């Protein structure tokens, strides 16, 4: 007998999402480390990425300012735990 409740694919595949927001007017390189391999990417000032599909687990997120600084670029980092079917957000600066 088939199940009566439909299961969303994020439950069966143990997936969640990351949302990264850059509130600066300057571009940053964003590096994400964790169970899912994600290539580093540039996030322009005032932009966001809100649909990074990743496996459930703990992720390190690091951002490095690429332009607009006087002496040294700004750096920000955090650790976030992604849970099944949830969107986990992080913003900087």
Helices and strands as residue ranges (DSSP letters): H 9-12, E 15-22, E 28-33, E 38-43, E 48-55, E 57-65, E 75-82, E 87-92
